[in-house]
Amino acid sequence: MRIDILTLFPEAVRPMMEASILGRAAKKGLIEINCIQIRDFTDNKQQQVDDYPYGGGWGCVMMAQPLKACLDYVTDQAGPRKRRVIYMSPQGARFDQGHARRLVSAYDHLVLVCGHYEGVDERFIEKCCDEELSLGDFVLTGGEIPAMAIADSVCRMVPGVLSDPACYMGESHWDGLLEYPQYTRPETWEGLTVPEVLREGKHREIEAWRREQQLIRTQARRPDMFAAYVPQNPEEQRIVDRLTDREKLVFDCRPATAEDIPQLLAITAEASAYMRDCGVPQWQDDFPNADVFAADIAAGGCWLFTHDGERAGCMSLYTTPDWDYPAIRGAWLTEGDHYATIHRVAVGAAYRGRGLADEMMALGEDLAMGRGFGSVRVDTHEKNLSMRRLLERRGYVCCGTVTLTDTIEKDPLRVCYEKVF
Ligand SMILES: C[S@@+](CC[C@H](N)C(=O)[O-])C[C@H]1O[C@@H](n2cnc3c(N)ncnc32)[C@H](O)[C@@H]1O
């Protein structure tokens, strides 16, 4: 992984990037982090990098020319690579672990552009940047701290940088939970003793305790994450039910008819709002709409789930081959068209975290199997982590990506999964 940080203050960034774990990783050649002075690329004698804003107002704006010349220099130096140019901006998508995972897995060259003063000439962002990322909903004097944070969180996931992938895989935000509490010696400090289970050395009990602590912590500190978390096994489901003081709900289901379309739309509207709040750009563009559900129903495959007569969730099953799937970037597990596809798995707001998505997937799979299909395929947005976790837990294998052509959604890239019976 090569990271170029374009900045007016390389001397502030470099020591941090050369210290500790990242410094050692760079020495081993696992990563390369360069801090490039934008001022060296001006085409005026005074080495001026900023100017007054058109239209008036406070402060100065960084000019496009030095930024573009600096970017050209690093792209020439790095040569052809899987590159992403990212502008650090309080107006960008809020950076999280999902972004870090995407960047480390999809690219081997990141260019992080740090603005300063009032920001950067919009034309540079439009013409040269692939995306904008924000460190959070606050304004800093410059993009250097966000660039360091992004470089650090990405680089620690580069193979070999930490001693074992388990070092980062068990941590907060990896699988939708916060980490459990950690302790080290001495056993008792200021009257506080390390929990007994950790001192007894029984591996299985320690694991169970830690998982329970993760759930308890996440519920207490991040109710938003807790609500989105899909329990991974019956034991976790029991803990979640206990923590939320809930008993298992019984859902009814039936094939949907045209009269059910308003209910189906109400369910997907709640799911869309939830995805928007979680930063998932799926189902944000009047999709799925009434026409989509009418087509699902005509194809004979939409199911409405209810609880005590109240709409709770929906799922569609297609038994005809998907138009876009042959163009997968990657490889399906099975060849040919002998598969069914599950679409539009949506859970209403009142029933999140109650095991309904699992139940709906199980129905789709049973129906596909009963109709003699050898496998089920599903696609979802790469940022839809709840869905991806659900699929992986149910034994689906990630096969690649497709770009949907029959959708009105602005971001049609989808990750593909298949499960063979
Ligand atoms: C003072 S800020 C400019 C803010 C800009 N005028 C606005 O209101 O959106 C200067 C630079 O700091 C960086 N910056 C500030 N806050 C940031 C944040 N939360 N995330 C990422 N970068 C940030 C950006 O690179 C930005 O160009």
The ligand as a Gaussian input file, in Angstrom:
#p B3LYP/6-31G(d) Opt

LIG

0 1
 C      -11.280000      25.246000       7.825000
 S      -11.492000      23.835000       6.826000
 C      -12.519000      24.430000       5.546000
 C      -13.959000      24.216000       5.820000
 C      -14.848000      24.673000       4.696000
 N      -14.802000      26.096000       4.529000
 C      -16.279000      24.250000       5.002000
 O      -16.980000      24.987000       5.705000
 O      -16.686000      23.143000       4.567000
 C       -9.938000      23.643000       6.056000
 C       -9.634000      22.242000       5.592000
 O       -9.576000      21.383000       6.700000
 C       -9.952000      20.078000       6.309000
 N      -11.016000      19.654000       7.235000
 C      -11.617000      20.410000       8.166000
 N      -12.510000      19.706000       8.861000
 C      -12.448000      18.460000       8.389000
 C      -13.139000      17.253000       8.705000
 N      -14.057000      17.199000       9.651000
 N      -12.823000      16.151000       8.010000
 C      -11.901000      16.168000       7.036000
 N      -11.227000      17.272000       6.683000
 C      -11.486000      18.412000       7.349000
 C      -10.385000      20.153000       4.868000
 O       -9.357000      19.638000       4.056000
 C      -10.594000      21.617000       4.633000
 O      -10.309000      22.007000       3.322000

